[in-house]
């Protein structure tokens, strides 16, 4: 057997958790925190992750969620609709 073959990373449980609707999580930023915890536990080398979502909120066009391995909290930023008209 060749030692240079890549290690298999099993994320099946994480995919099942996502498909099931992340029922163990109550607030949006905890979804990213839990997802990153599950993926790093499975062996995926993550250092930082950013997720951007649009909203249906009348004043908020979207939100950004930022996870870093060296921080406990997920940073959340909001963008108003004014950003769509900016350079």
Backbone bond lengths (Angstrom), bond angles and torsions (degrees), N, CA, C in turn:
res aa  C-N    CA-C-N  psi(-1)  N-CA   C-N-CA  omega(-1)  CA-C   N-CA-C  phi
1 X - - - 1.443 - - 1.522 109.21 -
2 X 1.320 117.39 138.74 1.453 124.04 -177.43 1.526 110.23 -84.84
3 X 1.360 117.85 123.61 1.462 122.20 -179.64 1.516 113.04 -72.66
4 X 1.348 118.24 -12.45 1.462 120.76 -178.64 1.532 112.39 -85.32
5 X 1.325 117.87 -0.32 1.464 119.93 179.49 1.534 109.62 -69.46
6 X 1.331 117.18 142.66 1.468 119.72 -178.06 1.529 111.60 -66.58
7 X 1.331 115.15 147.99 1.456 121.38 177.29 1.519 108.77 -75.45
8 X 1.306 116.50 135.75 1.465 121.07 178.68 1.517 108.83 -77.94
9 X 1.327 115.83 128.85 1.463 121.69 177.44 1.523 107.42 -104.31
10 X 1.314 115.98 119.00 1.467 121.34 -177.05 1.529 109.81 -94.65
11 X 1.327 116.12 110.41 1.468 121.57 179.56 1.533 111.31 -114.04
12 X 1.313 116.25 17.25 1.467 120.30 -177.52 1.531 112.05 -57.30
13 X 1.336 117.59 -44.19 1.469 120.17 178.97 1.527 111.24 -62.86
14 X 1.320 117.11 -37.55 1.462 121.50 179.05 1.522 110.64 -67.43
15 X 1.305 116.95 -42.20 1.467 120.40 177.11 1.523 109.97 -62.74
16 X 1.309 117.43 -43.69 1.469 120.84 177.47 1.527 111.01 -59.24
17 X 1.335 117.06 -42.17 1.459 122.77 178.58 1.536 110.51 -61.27
18 X 1.315 116.87 -43.08 1.468 120.97 178.22 1.524 111.44 -65.43
19 X 1.321 116.22 -47.03 1.469 121.35 -178.80 1.527 110.87 -63.10
20 X 1.321 116.58 -33.92 1.460 121.07 179.96 1.528 112.87 -75.52
21 X 1.326 117.56 -4.90 1.451 120.34 174.87 1.511 115.20 96.34
22 X 1.312 118.00 20.27 1.470 123.76 178.26 1.528 112.39 43.49
23 X 1.310 115.09 49.09 1.471 121.56 -174.29 1.513 114.45 -60.89
24 X 1.333 118.09 -21.15 1.464 120.84 -177.77 1.525 112.36 -79.45
25 X 1.337 117.65 -4.14 1.462 121.52 -174.66 1.530 110.12 -111.54
26 X 1.335 115.35 138.17 1.464 120.29 -176.87 1.525 114.02 -103.82
27 X 1.352 119.28 -32.41 1.463 121.77 -178.43 1.529 110.40 -121.72
28 X 1.318 115.92 151.27 1.462 122.51 -172.26 1.518 114.22 -53.14
29 X 1.340 117.37 -47.95 1.463 118.96 -175.96 1.526 112.42 -65.20
30 X 1.325 116.99 -24.41 1.461 119.65 177.79 1.523 112.62 -72.20
31 X 1.321 117.13 -19.94 1.470 119.72 175.58 1.522 109.10 -62.99
32 X 1.330 116.44 -48.62 1.461 119.51 -179.73 1.526 110.85 -66.20
33 X 1.321 117.84 -40.76 1.468 121.33 179.24 1.528 110.06 -59.40
34 X 1.327 116.41 -48.63 1.472 120.73 -178.58 1.529 110.95 -67.04
35 X 1.331 117.23 -40.62 1.459 120.87 179.00 1.529 110.47 -60.01
36 X 1.324 116.73 -47.99 1.463 120.23 -179.80 1.526 111.51 -64.62
37 X 1.327 117.19 -38.14 1.470 120.43 177.63 1.523 110.25 -62.55
38 X 1.309 116.66 -43.40 1.470 120.25 -179.85 1.526 111.49 -66.09
39 X 1.332 116.93 -42.16 1.466 120.36 -178.20 1.521 111.76 -68.90
40 X 1.338 117.82 -40.14 1.464 119.12 178.52 1.528 110.61 -69.54
41 X 1.329 116.81 -36.07 1.468 119.86 176.59 1.531 111.02 -62.71
42 X 1.341 115.85 -33.19 1.462 120.56 178.64 1.526 112.05 -75.12
43 X 1.343 116.86 -11.12 1.462 119.16 177.37 1.512 115.26 110.66
44 X 1.322 118.42 2.89 1.458 121.07 178.31 1.529 108.59 -79.94
45 X 1.318 118.44 123.25 1.471 120.19 -176.25 1.534 111.93 -80.30
46 X 1.307 116.92 90.65 1.460 122.18 178.60 1.517 109.90 -100.69
47 X 1.331 115.53 140.71 1.465 120.89 177.53 1.523 110.85 -120.18
48 X 1.327 116.39 -36.76 1.459 120.99 174.60 1.532 108.15 -154.10
49 X 1.330 114.57 146.90 1.465 121.34 -178.85 1.517 107.62 -140.33
50 X 1.337 117.08 137.99 1.456 121.85 175.62 1.521 108.91 -127.79
51 X 1.322 115.54 136.03 1.463 121.86 178.05 1.525 107.40 -128.31
52 X 1.322 116.40 132.87 1.459 121.77 178.98 1.517 109.13 -119.88
53 X 1.335 116.59 132.25 1.465 120.78 179.97 1.522 109.57 -132.19
54 X 1.318 115.57 144.56 1.461 120.08 172.66 1.519 108.01 -86.95
55 X 1.327 115.95 158.63 1.457 120.19 -178.53 1.517 110.02 -125.77
56 X 1.312 115.26 169.39 1.463 121.78 173.13 1.532 110.25 -103.57
57 X 1.315 115.84 11.81 1.465 121.21 -179.62 1.530 109.42 -69.49
58 X 1.329 119.01 140.10 1.474 120.86 -177.30 1.528 113.73 -68.03
59 X 1.331 119.15 -21.08 1.464 121.65 -178.09 1.526 114.21 -113.97
60 X 1.312 117.46 -12.20 1.466 121.61 -175.77 1.529 108.99 -119.92
61 X 1.323 115.99 116.42 1.473 120.33 -179.62 1.524 111.43 -74.66
62 X 1.324 116.14 -35.71 1.456 118.83 -178.57 1.509 111.88 -168.23
63 X 1.308 114.28 171.96 1.461 121.57 178.45 1.523 108.95 -132.66
64 X 1.314 113.85 148.21 1.461 120.66 174.43 1.519 108.76 -116.97
65 X 1.316 116.17 137.32 1.463 122.77 178.73 1.525 107.20 -119.26
66 X 1.339 116.17 127.25 1.461 121.31 -173.44 1.520 109.93 -125.70
67 X 1.340 115.82 119.80 1.466 122.03 179.70 1.516 108.32 -113.40
68 X 1.332 115.96 139.21 1.463 122.39 173.35 1.521 108.31 -132.83
69 X 1.303 115.14 143.14 1.464 119.56 -176.78 1.524 113.48 -62.49
70 X 1.325 117.29 -26.07 1.463 120.14 -176.46 1.534 113.79 -94.04
71 X 1.324 117.28 9.65 1.462 120.84 -179.84 1.526 110.05 -126.52
72 X 1.316 115.39 145.84 1.464 120.09 179.93 1.528 112.21 -80.56
73 X 1.324 116.00 -36.01 1.459 120.45 -175.43 1.519 111.54 -96.49
74 X 1.329 115.72 147.81 1.459 122.16 171.80 1.524 107.04 -88.06
75 X 1.318 116.63 128.29 1.459 120.92 178.70 1.531 108.88 -80.78
76 X 1.321 115.97 137.78 1.463 121.58 179.75 1.518 108.30 -122.57
77 X 1.326 117.15 131.18 1.460 122.34 177.05 1.525 108.42 -127.85
78 X 1.325 116.12 145.94 1.461 121.22 179.00 1.522 110.03 -116.09
79 X 1.319 115.70 147.89 1.463 122.13 175.75 1.528 108.27 -122.04
80 X 1.329 115.66 128.17 1.469 119.75 177.34 1.529 108.76 -80.02
81 X 1.310 116.43 172.22 1.459 120.96 179.11 1.523 111.55 -66.50
82 X 1.321 118.30 -20.09 1.458 122.05 178.33 1.526 111.76 -60.06
83 X 1.312 116.85 -28.62 1.456 120.28 -179.69 1.542 110.92 -62.93
84 X 1.310 118.09 -26.20 1.465 122.06 -179.72 1.524 111.71 -67.63
85 X 1.331 116.97 -24.79 1.461 121.43 -179.84 1.524 113.01 -100.59
86 X 1.317 117.59 4.58 1.461 120.66 -178.99 1.524 110.73 -93.97
87 X 1.311 114.22 163.02 1.463 119.17 177.16 1.493 109.60 -79.45
